[in-house]
Amino acid sequence: MTKHLTNARENIYHELLSHVQETDAAYPYPHGDYLYYTRTEKGSSYTYHCRKLRNDPNAKEELILDENELAKGQSHCDVGAVSISPDHKFLAYSVDFNGYETYQGFVKNLMTGEILADRIENVSGSLTWGADASTLYYSTMDDAHRQDKIWRHTIGGTKDELLYTENDELFSAYFGKTRSGRYLLLQSSSSETSEVSFIDLHHPEKGVILIEKRQKGVEYSVDHQGSVFFIDTNRDGAVNFKLMETSVDAPSAENWKDVFPYDPAIKVDGIDCFENFGIIHGRQDGFTQLWVLTKDANGYKKERMTFADPIYTISGSTNKEYNTKKYRLTYSSPTTPFTTYDYDIDTKKMDFLKERPVPNYDRTLYQCERIEATATDGTKIPMSIVYRKDKRTPGTPQPVHLYGYGSYEISIDPSFTATTLPLLDRGVIYVIAHIRGGGEMGRTWYEDAKYLTKAKTFTDFVNCAEHLVQEKFTQPSLMTCEGRSAGGLLMGAVLNLRPDLFQAAVAGVPFVDVMNTMSDSTIPLTTGEWEEWGNPNESKYFQYMLSYSPYENVKAQNYPNILITSGLYDPRVAYWEPTKWVARLRERKTDSNAILLKMDLTSGHFSASDRYHYLREKAFDLSYLLDQLKCLTPLDHKTPVKHD
């Protein structure tokens, strides 16, 4: 069905590859006596993990982990944890060889290169060292792929110690070490409730200490600085969360105090603690934001970092050191490749370190902006758009590709994506619809489209598509759409509602068999999802989910062309969901358009682990979209020139 695109796929693959600096290195980050970094080499599919001595300008590189060696003989190789011991003499790492997101843990002696006999099976991914190189912490999963147990492994030991078990199927257990190195935090969370305990790594004999018992609807997370625990929480009706503090010696909620009064205009996502300052992560005005938190004789104060692009994404990078005056961060926009900076806390100066190289890219050709659609209930729905300026004629409909997600409070933020360049360079406008159900406008944006109001996610997307048509950005015959996972649910629901708005759609690993999956608690992740969609054992949720579940609502109507992709080992959206959906669409639709199923037999939810294979998968999708939009050129169909 796509044989006519064979040459186009190959040409677009090499076009994508032309925007990749195949041999490159990330900017090194300081950690102890070393500078650590990752790098890639032309022709190598996976990453090299390296380090050099920090204060020796002539230091030789030490290769501490070669993912390419791990991947030999494997069809899939995903490295989860890469964790250096506190004395920098050992490396703990975890690997998944089939895409099912179940990992094996290994320990390497970096002084000798020896892989120790220690093997940790069925790990959820993370491996964290204790106060020294004698102990490792990890978590395992139950039969439903829910993280439910946290363990302590003694290096060289034969029997691991179970520290924590989460028996409630709505909750999952997570853990992590504070940057101070003093505490291991154990967090048990559902979508709406959480509780945190800790282990004092200097006195592990004290056992697991609870900070505050879970209370339905109350969420909180914790970080450590000096004698204080900082807590971000929705306690006291702070829907968009606020920052609180308490003494490490008196951590229960009765002792929590506001650091700042609650501000509903700011979504607080968490705090990153260092010895003499903190970085508050959050959102304001629809964008990611960072605030520097400091304290003087007058109390706490915070200052927001500012950036120039009209739309952008900002986040923390790798910051390993607790005693520092600099904060490492990354910045990006749809026209600005990922850029690494150090922010000096004292001088407030942003020091440029490195911009990720993007060969054959001229940023002056492109422009990004933010526009708004009006939802059915009058809410303004933001959209981020990027296009080539020389191929844009306002008022004249042209090809548009509309992307959406809209679930789990996950934000699809506007950042640089080199894989969209083949679309932009052929005159396609790329649009992200920041619909409700996501977190772009804060927690309320998410809360407004879940449970019995989930349909707002789908109608918001429809309203965005309608706006693009009404404002003559495009027309239905020139518009395609795309979503992955829960974004695939979005695609299924939207195509049942308004199939006439699109020429074609791509649904990646789509969650479309909602009723059957949510009614079967033995399927991975199901029970935890009941606080997202509702428990189908309750009639009101059953009936409401049934009203939008894509599989159940396929109608005898015309549908656009649809490409549906999936992975055989996907634990999040099992392969039978898209397969059943394809069969029902083909059975019931009334048109002659093609419903295509592409099943990857060697991967899971996140597509190929091999970076070249991943680009080939992207080239497949892009050639399909460009063909549907009639944007492929005669050069795209020419026999590809062989590249080295």
Steps between C-alpha positions, in 0.01 A plus 500: 500500500798733542733351241471815289671685787812279510727762344339785691555319830867446424550857387324642805701270726822647359350847529430437870850359540643813337368699799679277752853566619577128507827543689429732791542534875277651766654781706671333801350542844711512820461222753762436767851483354366443148324656206237259367345508154339290229597493136408339171707387203406485134381151415441402864134456592532555873659729757846494658518604869834660589691704755827691542684623806360841587813705569738347248488677160694209348281229652419205277145388441376202700221303332284379788210348305464418130136444414605374155674203664192428709283508187702245304278209403191676634207632296424757770717664765375766739731607782305626802722591794862614468595563863848583634584392856582775754871411486489494114649149493192308391229536239150354535296477182180336381401370155174397329557272201146470359307824561276363775654747749625228733871540566800301618740673739880469480797638696835583341829559681636810326850443639537155340226493234356185661123436491421377850304183568215711642190468279173672584210355303166652400595854598264785413797697366650716775807403704617736776805472722475543875741711705796302362584232244382212715123525436262551210128578510254388233133425442314207345157460344202273552331292229306808384828690441440727799800602709410365841818404688821685591810299592852542634778296339836454671783471248625141508199390703268215406172612659348846454304680770138602432452852638158608380190344344206687350199269511235742370460436127418866437848601621852449371823521700789723393830601658791738458796641692517867593781698339638560850563124515347478845156350435334239283144611433230235447185634337177310453268670253176466313375759254335696782668405829854451628706439810874519557730315739877521536805306605786689665795358306736604781290296743322232294441300818220746581299344220226656286350818652164632378474877439122525475239228455306509173176690489266455205549779248811645665826478305845599614864442415816579697858621461770568760720798586697526823262456792190548284270292283338703222156376395296584193137410555136568414414498871251762627325526163813610312384345171806627311727399791711712733837476672525423873781415743546308821781387726659164423454419868126580490388408149127431552240726334405676822841668483492603133521875436449696178819626338287733286123559498313288247485662154240335271668659195814290558514121474772370733641173366776453755822631648859406426709553817866600527701595807431876483214539253213322334349495151121494483366328190156598381278658240358845443313645202509162327878457502762321709669733748788493748526712816814537714421464871738662748482602865639797690428670832162611371390152397452320172488671162458365149594640160382369165747443217397676178543399136458668163315262265120542469455131580760278666576215738741518792608219733775391734792304360741271689585659836682251720678731744329621817760764591500725193413853395399405148190333361519306173193533275384439142300736284321442171231640273351373172772699321783475760682165540554372854750729668687441826566786742643548848308756705717673760293547815708795630545701178171390339692453178405231249822344367465333159667158491382318188226490241428156361628506141236467228676481163328641191267715709458876461282632785441831322270317257253399771256671731295389799204663673209434734137524384170411671184317408171537687356183652132413499465635856689822419839395643802622302711207381863592418682360200872520421580528131825493303551545126745608233456871445568482126231235455227670703230709333254624765139467390578225250424146622806278504595159641482470879599216732321524837645313799330438836509299823285634785519250789672430836590870545781440250594812306611490137729799524630694199862392455731437208429182306727437204272222376236762406738675257401284199141619556592867544736500202219377274261773611314319779407703810561296815252567782480372859153525656540559876165347586347441842593177672865599463678729744600791279286755689546341842327237710155647432558439127535132580219479756258662256517205259503169683244258645155618389631799303765315298321580175626860525840366393351377173277799429790737576703329228208522260462871584871554427464330162188705423683821594784420259244454224296810589811720511611359164819344626381186323200297381399140580652357183832657605499404869637190673507420872705285735509371857679223688388277790228698680541733202396198296181489707461865403536407133245220528242717677552800270476292183171354621372854571629695201666280237418766240758742642806301392657352191696243704606409852789323673418318825808364680464221759139617545301435820171431319346191663414701810207299631662157483834618634354702788274210597789251527709565813751229399626714210806712583420848636121460500414552866715811534315643200167493682591839648549636149199372311275361773431152632276313254361296790300816579212551259551874444859450389421192298231683303712811450809311380277299272381825341850588369703176495634496140453128438135497612411817309624417153207592274375418152642825358789624291840514670823658377806293417658376824845360579504309829830388653568270795767292674470131581661534846313813610395461868302827498277451196490132411531415130144365481346843564603662169453169319136471610440866415635451147272200448191690614582808294541287189177320574279803559631796303317598182788639292789357299776668704778279638535399864859381541648309795877498548615272781861516622590147607813600693396798713258625763323826573784737412593370155852401398793538740756508216529868398531419128207260514302772679568745217382241249176466695460880490572501127222245450248722682617819331490356150147378571386844622669689215345262249154558649557878490631475143819676607753248373710637219633317191841504669354308794399217266836477324718197552700576815868574469702257709655665804795377705 
